[in-house]
């Protein structure tokens, strides 16, 4: 768990899918990424790799736009990162997503969720009790944004509202401005 706060027992990374297209006649679950999304996802993936933000496990919504986001992000990460489809994070409320997190096996120390709004934003706000990036997070959780929250909990089942520290909140736009 590179770049992990040594005092934190668990790290949760919440990645909202990249910008999607809205093709006529295509069901929501099947919507693909837009061109802008296909450019943004690799930017976040490269940032994660450069910063050592490598998950032990990625739970990815079964929606096409989330799957495509993960594929583009994963290209920058080690091939050893385990990923699983997670139907339980598609179009559900934050508390339902928290239920999925609480069921993750204890051997996973660093977890990435690739999902959707409003769930990702609501979950980040529910879990992050502190962190200097909280004001930015409260403003907006744009597409392809990444929130990194550390917890002292020994098990995922012990994660509670407001118990995390928001240690990073980045967007592709922020990263491009730094270049």
SELUMLUM-597882 format. One record per residue: residue number from 1; x, y, z of N, C-alpha, C, O in turn. Coordinates in Angstrom, 3 decimals, m for minus. Layout:
<NUM, <X, Y, Z>, <X, Y, Z>, <X, Y, Z>, <X, Y, Z>>
...
END
This chain:
<1, <0.858, m1.175, 0.000>, <0.000, 0.000, 0.000>, <0.899, 1.232, 0.000>, <1.054, 1.901, 1.022>>
<2, <1.476, 1.516, m1.130>, <2.384, 2.647, m1.256>, <1.679, 3.952, m0.913>, <0.464, 4.072, m1.074>>
<3, <2.434, 4.914, m0.447>, <1.929, 6.243, m0.118>, <0.773, 6.201, 0.878>, <m0.042, 7.122, 0.929>>
<4, <0.705, 5.150, 1.652>, <m0.400, 5.036, 2.611>, <0.043, 5.608, 3.946>, <1.128, 5.304, 4.441>>
<5, <m0.795, 6.421, 4.505>, <m0.546, 6.990, 5.831>, <m0.313, 5.823, 6.786>, <m1.183, 4.967, 6.945>>
<6, <0.846, 5.784, 7.417>, <1.208, 4.647, 8.267>, <0.276, 4.488, 9.460>, <0.199, 3.401, 10.032>>
<7, <m0.433, 5.543, 9.851>, <m1.348, 5.439, 10.986>, <m2.724, 4.941, 10.560>, <m3.537, 4.582, 11.412>>
<8, <m2.995, 4.914, 9.284>, <m4.307, 4.484, 8.795>, <m4.303, 2.981, 8.531>, <m3.356, 2.443, 7.956>>
<9, <m5.350, 2.327, 8.950>, <m5.448, 0.891, 8.748>, <m6.086, 0.543, 7.406>, <m5.793, m0.501, 6.822>>
<10, <m6.960, 1.427, 6.923>, <m7.681, 1.188, 5.670>, <m7.671, 2.447, 4.813>, <m7.731, 3.565, 5.324>>
<11, <m7.596, 2.246, 3.513>, <m7.677, 3.369, 2.562>, <m8.783, 3.054, 1.560>, <m8.817, 1.983, 0.954>>
<12, <m9.683, 4.021, 1.406>, <m10.777, 3.910, 0.447>, <m10.597, 4.984, m0.611>, <m10.446, 6.165, m0.295>>
<13, <m10.615, 4.562, m1.871>, <m10.535, 5.504, m2.977>, <m11.853, 5.433, m3.742>, <m12.284, 4.360, m4.164>>
<14, <m12.479, 6.582, m3.912>, <m13.747, 6.670, m4.624>, <m13.524, 7.401, m5.930>, <m13.144, 8.572, m5.928>>
<15, <m13.753, 6.734, m7.036>, <m13.554, 7.310, m8.362>, <m14.901, 7.346, m9.080>, <m15.523, 6.312, m9.327>>
<16, <m15.332, 8.559, m9.405>, <m16.540, 8.686, m10.212>, <m16.156, 8.384, m11.658>, <m15.095, 8.805, m12.118>>
<17, <m17.001, 7.666, m12.369>, <m16.702, 7.351, m13.767>, <m16.415, 8.635, m14.545>, <m16.874, 9.716, m14.174>>
<18, <m15.661, 8.501, m15.612>, <m15.335, 9.639, m16.470>, <m16.577, 10.063, m17.269>, <m17.596, 9.372, m17.283>>
<19, <m16.459, 11.207, m17.924>, <m17.580, 11.792, m18.676>, <m18.130, 10.797, m19.686>, <m17.390, 10.214, m20.479>>
<20, <m19.445, 10.618, m19.640>, <m20.079, 9.656, m20.537>, <m20.854, 10.348, m21.653>, <m21.191, 11.530, m21.575>>
<21, <m21.116, 9.571, m22.680>, <m21.922, 10.043, m23.804>, <m23.385, 9.718, m23.521>, <m23.701, 8.909, m22.648>>
<22, <m24.260, 10.359, m24.269>, <m25.701, 10.136, m24.139>, <m26.298, 9.763, m25.494>, <m27.148, 10.489, m26.010>>
<23, <m25.865, 8.640, m26.082>, <m26.402, 8.282, m27.390>, <m27.901, 7.982, m27.315>, <m28.382, 7.359, m26.369>>
<24, <m28.608, 8.436, m28.321>, <m30.056, 8.236, m28.367>, <m30.386, 6.749, m28.446>, <m29.762, 5.998, m29.195>>
<25, <m31.373, 6.344, m27.661>, <m31.831, 4.969, m27.700>, <m30.971, 3.974, m26.930>, <m31.231, 2.771, m26.976>>
<26, <m29.945, 4.459, m26.219>, <m29.073, 3.568, m25.454>, <m29.486, 3.632, m23.985>, <m29.587, 4.715, m23.408>>
<27, <m29.724, 2.469, m23.387>, <m30.104, 2.401, m21.976>, <m28.994, 2.968, m21.104>, <m27.818, 2.879, m21.458>>
<28, <m29.357, 3.548, m19.971>, <m28.387, 4.170, m19.065>, <m27.226, 3.233, m18.743>, <m26.070, 3.656, m18.763>>
<29, <m27.512, 1.995, m18.453>, <m26.476, 1.035, m18.059>, <m25.469, 0.787, m19.180>, <m24.345, 0.362, m18.912>>
<30, <m25.849, 1.042, m20.417>, <m24.998, 0.759, m21.576>, <m24.305, 2.004, m22.143>, <m23.615, 1.916, m23.158>>
<31, <m24.484, 3.156, m21.500>, <m23.882, 4.379, m22.044>, <m22.348, 4.304, m21.992>, <m21.782, 3.961, m20.954>>
<32, <m21.676, 4.624, m23.107>, <m20.210, 4.587, m23.159>, <m19.603, 5.909, m22.693>, <m20.312, 6.885, m22.446>>
<33, <m18.303, 5.916, m22.582>, <m17.600, 7.165, m22.297>, <m17.637, 8.077, m23.510>, <m17.656, 7.624, m24.655>>
<34, <m17.646, 9.369, m23.233>, <m17.506, 10.383, m24.277>, <m16.009, 10.575, m24.547>, <m15.172, 10.074, m23.797>>
<35, <m15.683, 11.288, m25.597>, <m14.282, 11.565, m25.906>, <m13.547, 12.206, m24.743>, <m12.412, 11.842, m24.435>>
<36, <m14.200, 13.161, m24.100>, <m13.586, 13.838, m22.948>, <m13.295, 12.843, m21.820>, <m12.271, 12.949, m21.146>>
<37, <m14.187, 11.890, m21.620>, <m13.979, 10.863, m20.603>, <m12.819, 9.945, m20.940>, <m12.063, 9.532, m20.060>>
<38, <m12.682, 9.626, m22.232>, <m11.581, 8.759, m22.663>, <m10.220, 9.438, m22.484>, <m9.196, 8.763, m22.374>>
<39, <m10.211, 10.765, m22.456>, <m8.973, 11.514, m22.203>, <m8.713, 11.671, m20.706>, <m7.563, 11.634, m20.270>>
<40, <m9.781, 11.846, m19.915>, <m9.635, 12.117, m18.482>, <m9.236, 10.876, m17.679>, <m8.411, 10.973, m16.770>>
<41, <m9.798, 9.731, m17.995>, <m9.530, 8.529, m17.205>, <m8.040, 8.166, m17.157>, <m7.541, 7.850, m16.077>>
<42, <m7.315, 8.197, m18.272>, <m5.885, 7.894, m18.193>, <m5.097, 8.926, m17.371>, <m4.071, 8.590, m16.781>>
<43, <m5.567, 10.164, m17.332>, <m4.908, 11.201, m16.517>, <m4.986, 10.807, m15.041>, <m3.998, 10.907, m14.313>>
<44, <m6.163, 10.359, m14.609>, <m6.333, 9.917, m13.220>, <m5.521, 8.650, m12.968>, <m4.892, 8.517, m11.918>>
<45, <m5.530, 7.728, m13.914>, <m4.741, 6.506, m13.764>, <m3.263, 6.797, m13.604>, <m2.603, 6.209, m12.747>>
<46, <m2.732, 7.704, m14.427>, <m1.322, 8.070, m14.327>, <m1.027, 8.722, m12.978>, <0.004, 8.447, m12.364>>
<47, <m1.923, 9.576, m12.525>, <m1.754, 10.216, m11.213>, <m1.710, 9.164, m10.105>, <m0.846, 9.209, m9.229>>
<48, <m2.642, 8.225, m10.153>, <m2.676, 7.175, m9.129>, <m1.365, 6.392, m9.124>, <m0.808, 6.124, m8.059>>
<49, <m0.878, 6.028, m10.289>, <0.374, 5.274, m10.377>, <1.551, 6.097, m9.857>, <2.361, 5.595, m9.078>>
<50, <1.648, 7.355, m10.282>, <2.754, 8.229, m9.851>, <2.752, 8.452, m8.347>, <3.811, 8.554, m7.729>>
<51, <1.569, 8.529, m7.761>, <1.439, 8.822, m6.333>, <1.384, 7.560, m5.465>, <1.238, 7.660, m4.246>>
<52, <1.496, 6.408, m6.059>, <1.443, 5.161, m5.303>, <0.060, 4.834, m4.770>, <m0.073, 4.116, m3.780>>
<53, <m0.958, 5.350, m5.413>, <m2.343, 5.094, m5.005>, <m2.841, 3.842, m5.730>, <m3.690, 3.910, m6.619>>
<54, <m2.296, 2.719, m5.329>, <m2.580, 1.448, m5.988>, <m3.457, 0.609, m5.061>, <m3.028, 0.243, m3.967>>
<55, <m4.672, 0.305, m5.488>, <m5.562, m0.476, m4.629>, <m5.201, m1.955, m4.618>, <m4.613, m2.477, m5.566>>
<56, <m5.564, m2.615, m3.532>, <m5.473, m4.076, m3.489>, <m6.625, m4.677, m4.288>, <m6.500, m5.747, m4.884>>
<57, <m7.760, m3.954, m4.283>, <m8.963, m4.428, m4.951>, <m9.736, m3.244, m5.516>, <m9.861, m2.207, m4.865>>
<58, <m10.251, m3.403, m6.725>, <m11.137, m2.411, m7.327>, <m12.504, m3.055, m7.515>, <m12.631, m4.099, m8.155>>
<59, <m13.527, m2.416, m6.947>, <m14.915, m2.827, m7.166>, <m15.498, m1.854, m8.178>, <m15.539, m0.648, m7.935>>
<60, <m15.945, m2.374, m9.306>, <m16.337, m1.541, m10.436>, <m17.805, m1.775, m10.768>, <m18.239, m2.911, m10.964>>
<61, <m18.557, m0.687, m10.829>, <m19.952, m0.764, m11.247>, <m20.032, m1.508, m12.574>, <m19.123, m1.437, m13.401>>
<62, <m21.130, m2.218, m12.758>, <m21.308, m2.976, m13.997>, <m21.737, m2.100, m15.178>, <m21.817, m2.587, m16.306>>
<63, <m22.011, m0.820, m14.934>, <m22.381, 0.081, m16.034>, <m21.186, 0.245, m16.977>, <m20.038, 0.320, m16.540>>
<64, <m21.478, 0.299, m18.267>, <m20.431, 0.373, m19.292>, <m19.462, 1.532, m19.057>, <m18.252, 1.351, m19.193>>
<65, <m19.969, 2.722, m18.706>, <m19.089, 3.884, m18.531>, <m18.130, 3.699, m17.358>, <m17.008, 4.204, m17.400>>
<66, <m18.547, 2.990, m16.321>, <m17.655, 2.713, m15.194>, <m16.619, 1.657, m15.582>, <m15.444, 1.771, m15.233>>
<67, <m17.063, 0.631, m16.305>, <m16.148, m0.406, m16.765>, <m15.069, 0.182, m17.684>, <m13.891, m0.153, m17.562>>
<68, <m15.487, 1.066, m18.610>, <m14.527, 1.690, m19.523>, <m13.572, 2.609, m18.758>, <m12.386, 2.673, m19.079>>
<69, <m14.079, 3.314, m17.758>, <m13.213, 4.165, m16.933>, <m12.150, 3.309, m16.267>, <m10.965, 3.635, m16.317>>
<70, <m12.571, 2.210, m15.641>, <m11.622, 1.339, m14.956>, <m10.581, 0.778, m15.927>, <m9.395, 0.735, m15.601>>
<71, <m11.008, 0.349, m17.109>, <m10.054, m0.190, m18.086>, <m8.958, 0.828, m18.412>, <m7.785, 0.468, m18.511>>
<72, <m9.336, 2.091, m18.577>, <m8.362, 3.130, m18.914>, <m7.483, 3.490, m17.727>, <m6.295, 3.758, m17.906>>
<73, <m8.033, 3.503, m16.529>, <m7.249, 3.774, m15.319>, <m6.287, 2.624, m15.057>, <m5.117, 2.842, m14.742>>
<74, <m6.781, 1.407, m15.187>, <m5.995, 0.214, m14.870>, <m4.761, 0.065, m15.755>, <m3.785, m0.567, m15.352>>
<75, <m4.793, 0.636, m16.946>, <m3.623, 0.557, m17.838>, <m2.376, 1.154, m17.194>, <m1.262, 0.748, m17.525>>
<76, <m2.542, 2.113, m16.278>, <m1.411, 2.758, m15.627>, <m0.985, 2.041, m14.346>, <0.072, 2.342, m13.791>>
<77, <m1.791, 1.106, m13.879>, <m1.541, 0.436, m12.602>, <m0.939, m0.938, m12.820>, <m1.021, m1.480, m13.922>>
<78, <m0.332, m1.514, m11.781>, <0.219, m2.870, m11.922>, <m0.868, m3.874, m12.304>, <m2.013, m3.762, m11.867>>
<79, <m0.497, m4.844, m13.116>, <m1.450, m5.870, m13.561>, <m1.955, m6.712, m12.399>, <m2.956, m7.417, m12.532>>
<80, <m1.272, m6.645, m11.266>, <m1.644, m7.461, m10.108>, <m2.876, m6.940, m9.363>, <m3.382, m7.622, m8.472>>
<81, <m3.368, m5.751, m9.709>, <m4.543, m5.212, m9.026>, <m5.766, m6.064, m9.373>, <m6.121, m6.226, m10.541>>
<82, <m6.390, m6.595, m8.343>, <m7.576, m7.424, m8.513>, <m8.780, m6.509, m8.726>, <m8.890, m5.471, m8.074>>
<83, <m9.678, m6.884, m9.629>, <m10.902, m6.104, m9.828>, <m12.086, m7.053, m9.923>, <m11.975, m8.192, m10.377>>
<84, <m13.232, m6.531, m9.473>, <m14.471, m7.310, m9.517>, <m15.604, m6.400, m9.945>, <m15.634, m5.216, m9.612>>
<85, <m16.531, m6.973, m10.686>, <m17.756, m6.252, m11.015>, <m18.594, m6.139, m9.741>, <m18.687, m7.087, m8.960>>
<86, <m19.202, m4.968, m9.542>, <m19.988, m4.715, m8.332>, <m21.335, m4.113, m8.723>, <m21.478, m2.893, m8.802>>
<87, <m22.303, m4.960, m8.962>, <m23.637, m4.483, m9.318>, <m24.237, m3.673, m8.162>, <m25.102, m2.827, m8.386>>
<88, <m23.787, m3.924, m6.945>, <m24.329, m3.275, m5.764>, <m23.944, m1.820, m5.578>, <m24.344, m1.199, m4.594>>
<89, <m23.165, m1.256, m6.515>, <m22.827, 0.169, m6.399>, <m23.394, 0.984, m7.564>, <m23.076, 2.165, m7.703>>
<90, <m24.220, 0.370, m8.391>, <m24.837, 1.062, m9.523>, <m26.169, 1.651, m9.097>, <m27.072, 0.932, m8.668>>
<91, <m26.285, 2.983, m9.220>, <m27.526, 3.705, m8.937>, <m28.123, 3.363, m7.577>, <m29.313, 3.070, m7.466>>
<92, <m27.283, 3.404, m6.542>, <m27.765, 3.185, m5.177>, <m27.289, 4.329, m4.284>, <m26.370, 5.071, m4.633>>
<93, <m27.925, 4.453, m3.144>, <m27.578, 5.501, m2.184>, <m26.280, 5.159, m1.452>, <m25.813, 4.020, m1.463>>
<94, <m25.721, 6.178, m0.820>, <m24.443, 6.047, m0.117>, <m24.465, 4.933, 0.926>, <m23.496, 4.183, 1.049>>
<95, <m25.548, 4.821, 1.669>, <m25.598, 3.797, 2.724>, <m25.572, 2.387, 2.140>, <m25.038, 1.473, 2.768>>
<96, <m26.134, 2.199, 0.963>, <m26.073, 0.889, 0.302>, <m24.636, 0.591, m0.133>, <m24.173, m0.543, m0.012>>
<97, <m23.938, 1.600, m0.634>, <m22.539, 1.416, m1.032>, <m21.693, 1.116, 0.198>, <m20.795, 0.276, 0.144>>
<98, <m21.972, 1.795, 1.302>, <m21.255, 1.530, 2.548>, <m21.447, 0.071, 2.961>, <m20.517, m0.551, 3.474>>
<99, <m22.624, m0.473, 2.746>, <m22.864, m1.884, 3.035>, <m21.965, m2.794, 2.221>, <m21.478, m3.804, 2.729>>
<100, <m21.739, m2.444, 0.961>, <m20.831, m3.216, 0.107>, <m19.405, m3.129, 0.666>, <m18.708, m4.140, 0.750>>
<101, <m18.980, m1.935, 1.044>, <m17.631, m1.738, 1.593>, <m17.447, m2.562, 2.863>, <m16.416, m3.211, 3.041>>
<102, <m18.434, m2.537, 3.735>, <m18.337, m3.264, 5.003>, <m18.221, m4.776, 4.804>, <m17.812, m5.493, 5.717>>
<103, <m18.577, m5.256, 3.625>, <m18.480, m6.678, 3.335>, <m17.174, m7.104, 2.692>, <m16.980, m8.284, 2.397>>
<104, <m16.272, m6.145, 2.470>, <m14.986, m6.473, 1.832>, <m14.108, m7.238, 2.820>, <m14.051, m6.912, 4.006>>
<105, <m13.439, m8.242, 2.317>, <m12.616, m9.097, 3.160>, <m11.480, m8.311, 3.826>, <m10.956, m7.360, 3.245>>
<106, <m11.104, m8.709, 5.040>, <m10.093, m7.988, 5.822>, <m8.710, m7.927, 5.176>, <m7.935, m7.018, 5.475>>
<107, <m8.388, m8.870, 4.304>, <m7.061, m8.864, 3.680>, <m6.869, m7.669, 2.747>, <m5.737, m7.306, 2.429>>
<108, <m7.973, m7.055, 2.308>, <m7.899, m5.883, 1.429>, <m7.685, m4.656, 2.312>, <m8.541, m4.312, 3.126>>
<109, <m6.549, m4.006, 2.147>, <m6.234, m2.820, 2.948>, <m6.557, m1.527, 2.209>, <m6.900, m0.515, 2.820>>
<110, <m6.441, m1.580, 0.890>, <m6.681, m0.399, 0.058>, <m7.713, m0.775, m1.007>, <m7.495, m1.676, m1.817>>
<111, <m8.847, m0.058, m0.983>, <m9.984, m0.409, m1.826>, <m10.351, 0.756, m2.736>, <m10.416, 1.902, m2.293>>
<112, <m10.590, 0.457, m4.008>, <m11.050, 1.450, m4.974>, <m12.458, 1.079, m5.410>, <m12.732, m0.075, m5.741>>
<113, <m13.348, 2.066, m5.408>, <m14.679, 1.895, m5.977>, <m14.784, 2.805, m7.197>, <m14.448, 3.987, m7.122>>
<114, <m15.247, 2.263, m8.310>, <m15.491, 3.049, m9.520>, <m16.995, 3.051, m9.723>, <m17.590, 2.037, m10.086>>
<115, <m17.607, 4.219, m9.480>, <m19.053, 4.273, m9.505>, <m19.610, 5.577, m10.023>, <m19.029, 6.218, m10.898>>
<116, <m20.742, 5.959, m9.472>, <m21.567, 7.024, m10.037>, <m21.991, 8.044, m8.985>, <m21.971, 7.779, m7.783>>
<117, <m22.370, 9.199, m9.472>, <m23.042, 10.177, m8.623>, <m24.536, 9.954, m8.743>, <m25.006, 9.480, m9.778>>
<118, <m25.280, 10.281, m7.723>, <m24.853, 10.999, m6.528>, <m24.199, 10.117, m5.467>, <m23.713, 10.636, m4.462>>
<119, <m24.173, 8.795, m5.663>, <m23.647, 7.890, m4.646>, <m22.227, 8.141, m4.203>, <m21.946, 8.125, m3.005>>
<120, <m21.301, 8.379, m5.160>, <m19.901, 8.587, m4.785>, <m19.740, 9.844, m3.932>, <m19.062, 9.826, m2.905>>
<121, <m20.368, 10.929, m4.368>, <m20.273, 12.186, m3.627>, <m20.903, 12.054, m2.251>, <m20.314, 12.480, m1.257>>
<122, <m22.088, 11.472, m2.181>, <m22.766, 11.304, m0.894>, <m21.949, 10.429, 0.042>, <m21.865, 10.711, 1.238>>
<123, <m21.344, 9.369, m0.489>, <m20.541, 8.471, 0.326>, <m19.293, 9.185, 0.854>, <m18.959, 9.063, 2.032>>
<124, <m18.613, 9.920, m0.008>, <m17.426, 10.662, 0.426>, <m17.775, 11.639, 1.541>, <m17.054, 11.739, 2.533>>
<125, <m18.879, 12.359, 1.377>, <m19.296, 13.322, 2.399>, <m19.756, 12.623, 3.674>, <m19.569, 13.149, 4.771>>
<126, <m20.349, 11.455, 3.539>, <m20.786, 10.695, 4.708>, <m19.597, 10.198, 5.531>, <m19.630, 10.223, 6.761>>
<127, <m18.552, 9.750, 4.844>, <m17.436, 9.092, 5.524>, <m16.330, 10.037, 5.975>, <m15.690, 9.783, 6.996>>
<128, <m16.090, 11.117, 5.241>, <m14.970, 12.012, 5.549>, <m15.353, 12.990, 6.651>, <m16.105, 13.937, 6.421>>
<129, <m14.838, 12.757, 7.833>, <m15.115, 13.639, 8.956>, <m14.168, 14.813, 9.027>, <m14.451, 15.813, 9.688>>
<130, <m13.041, 14.691, 8.344>, <m12.051, 15.772, 8.346>, <m11.227, 15.707, 7.067>, <m11.266, 14.721, 6.331>>
<131, <m10.483, 16.776, 6.820>, <m9.614, 16.836, 5.646>, <m9.678, 18.196, 5.002>, <m10.760, 18.759, 4.832>>
<132, <m8.512, 18.737, 4.636>, <m8.491, 20.111, 4.110>, <m9.154, 20.239, 2.745>, <m9.479, 21.352, 2.333>>
<133, <m9.364, 19.133, 2.031>, <m10.030, 19.199, 0.724>, <m11.554, 19.100, 0.838>, <m12.248, 19.138, m0.179>>
<134, <m12.078, 18.976, 2.044>, <m13.524, 18.843, 2.216>, <m14.323, 19.988, 1.594>, <m15.355, 19.721, 0.978>>
<135, <m13.902, 21.252, 1.723>, <m14.682, 22.320, 1.082>, <m14.824, 22.138, m0.434>, <m15.889, 22.408, m0.989>>
<136, <m13.755, 21.680, m1.109>, <m13.832, 21.443, m2.555>, <m14.763, 20.273, m2.864>, <m15.528, 20.313, m3.827>>
<137, <m14.688, 19.243, m2.045>, <m15.551, 18.081, m2.229>, <m17.020, 18.472, m2.070>, <m17.881, 17.989, m2.806>>
<138, <m17.294, 19.335, m1.119>, <m18.679, 19.769, m0.881>, <m19.228, 20.584, m2.053>, <m20.437, 20.610, m2.279>>
<139, <m18.342, 21.249, m2.797>, <m18.778, 22.042, m3.951>, <m19.278, 21.151, m5.080>, <m20.348, 21.384, m5.642>>
<140, <m18.490, 20.126, m5.407>, <m18.821, 19.299, m6.569>, <m17.902, 18.083, m6.606>, <m16.730, 18.168, m6.240>>
<141, <m18.446, 16.947, m7.054>, <m17.664, 15.731, m7.273>, <m17.786, 15.428, m8.767>, <m18.616, 14.613, m9.170>>
<142, <m16.957, 16.087, m9.594>, <m17.115, 15.967, m11.049>, <m16.729, 14.583, m11.585>, <m16.167, 13.756, m10.866>>
<143, <m17.038, 14.358, m12.841>, <m16.666, 13.097, m13.473>, <m15.155, 12.920, m13.413>, <m14.393, 13.878, m13.537>>
<144, <m14.744, 11.676, m13.222>, <m13.342, 11.258, m13.122>, <m12.618, 11.846, m11.915>, <m11.388, 11.815, m11.865>>
<145, <m13.353, 12.379, m10.945>, <m12.728, 12.866, m9.711>, <m12.406, 11.680, m8.813>, <m13.090, 10.657, m8.836>>
<146, <m11.345, 11.840, m8.017>, <m10.876, 10.791, m7.115>, <m10.794, 11.338, m5.699>, <m10.095, 12.318, m5.442>>
<147, <m11.512, 10.700, m4.783>, <m11.427, 11.030, m3.360>, <m10.692, 9.891, m2.669>, <m10.991, 8.720, m2.900>>
<148, <m9.723, 10.239, m1.814>, <m8.951, 9.249, m1.069>, <m9.207, 9.495, 0.413>, <m8.917, 10.570, 0.938>>
<149, <m9.754, 8.486, 1.073>, <m10.153, 8.611, 2.471>, <m9.456, 7.520, 3.274>, <m9.547, 6.340, 2.939>>
<150, <m8.758, 7.920, 4.339>, <m8.080, 6.971, 5.219>, <m8.880, 6.780, 6.503>, <m9.526, 7.701, 7.002>>
<151, <m8.816, 5.557, 7.019>, <m9.545, 5.179, 8.236>, <m8.601, 4.476, 9.199>, <m7.655, 3.807, 8.782>>
<152, <m8.866, 4.634, 10.481>, <m8.117, 3.913, 11.499>, <m8.724, 2.553, 11.802>, <m8.127, 1.767, 12.537>>
<153, <m9.881, 2.262, 11.261>, <m10.597, 1.013, 11.527>, <m9.752, m0.197, 11.145>, <m9.064, m0.195, 10.125>>
<154, <m9.817, m1.210, 11.968>, <m9.074, m2.434, 11.690>, <m9.728, m3.316, 10.647>, <m9.060, m4.131, 10.012>>
<155, <m11.027, m3.160, 10.465>, <m11.788, m3.964, 9.508>, <m12.701, m3.038, 8.710>, <m13.102, m1.984, 9.203>>
<156, <m13.026, m3.422, 7.498>, <m13.979, m2.641, 6.704>, <m15.346, m2.618, 7.377>, <m16.090, m1.646, 7.254>>
<157, <m15.668, m3.684, 8.083>, <m16.969, m3.763, 8.757>, <m17.120, m2.719, 9.863>, <m18.228, m2.459, 10.332>>
<158, <m15.995, m2.119, 10.278>, <m16.004, m1.124, 11.359>, <m16.097, 0.316, 10.844>, <m16.151, 1.252, 11.642>>
<159, <m16.114, 0.501, 9.530>, <m16.170, 1.846, 8.958>, <m17.491, 2.503, 9.341>, <m18.561, 1.926, 9.148>>
<160, <m17.407, 3.714, 9.885>, <m18.594, 4.447, 10.338>, <m18.635, 5.836, 9.683>, <m17.598, 6.339, 9.250>>
<161, <m19.808, 6.456, 9.605>, <m19.894, 7.830, 9.103>, <m18.964, 8.765, 9.878>, <m18.798, 8.636, 11.091>>
<162, <m18.374, 9.692, 9.161>, <m17.475, 10.731, 9.693>, <m16.210, 10.188, 10.344>, <m15.534, 10.921, 11.065>>
<163, <m15.874, 8.923, 10.109>, <m14.690, 8.343, 10.752>, <m13.431, 8.415, 9.892>, <m12.357, 8.011, 10.340>>
<164, <m13.546, 8.923, 8.666>, <m12.400, 8.964, 7.768>, <m11.774, 10.339, 7.648>, <m12.372, 11.355, 8.000>>
<165, <m10.540, 10.340, 7.136>, <m9.810, 11.574, 6.828>, <m9.676, 11.669, 5.314>, <m9.066, 10.805, 4.685>>
<166, <m10.245, 12.717, 4.733>, <m10.097, 12.946, 3.298>, <m8.674, 13.449, 3.072>, <m8.362, 14.599, 3.379>>
<167, <m7.818, 12.589, 2.538>, <m6.410, 12.955, 2.380>, <m6.098, 13.522, 0.996>, <m5.081, 14.190, 0.804>>
<168, <m6.988, 13.249, 0.028>, <m6.830, 13.810, m1.315>, <m8.190, 13.905, m1.991>, <m9.078, 13.080, m1.775>>
<169, <m8.322, 14.919, m2.802>, <m9.477, 15.035, m3.689>, <m8.971, 15.718, m4.945>, <m8.678, 16.913, m4.936>>
<170, <m8.870, 14.954, m6.027>, <m8.297, 15.484, m7.266>, <m9.240, 15.259, m8.437>, <m10.038, 14.322, m8.448>>
<171, <m9.126, 16.139, m9.417>, <m9.892, 16.035, m10.649>, <m8.913, 16.093, m11.822>, <m7.808, 16.616, m11.678>>
<172, <m9.307, 15.564, m12.973>, <m8.425, 15.668, m14.141>, <m8.079, 17.124, m14.466>, <m6.950, 17.416, m14.863>>
<173, <m9.028, 18.028, m14.303>, <m8.770, 19.441, m14.593>, <m7.651, 19.989, m13.684>, <m6.768, 20.704, m14.157>>
<174, <m7.690, 19.659, m12.395>, <m6.647, 20.093, m11.470>, <m5.289, 19.578, m11.913>, <m4.303, 20.315, m11.893>>
<175, <m5.237, 18.324, m12.310>, <m3.977, 17.699, m12.695>, <m3.432, 18.307, m13.976>, <m2.221, 18.484, m14.108>>
<176, <m4.304, 18.628, m14.922>, <m3.849, 19.244, m16.167>, <m3.320, 20.652, m15.922>, <m2.393, 21.091, m16.603>>
<177, <m3.898, 21.363, m14.958>, <m3.437, 22.720, m14.646>, <m2.053, 22.712, m14.022>, <m1.308, 23.685, m14.146>>
<178, <m1.701, 21.614, m13.348>, <m0.385, 21.504, m12.697>, <0.716, 21.186, m13.691>, <1.896, 21.371, m13.393>>
<179, <0.335, 20.704, m14.883>, <1.355, 20.300, m15.870>, <2.003, 21.493, m16.537>, <2.877, 21.326, m17.387>>
END
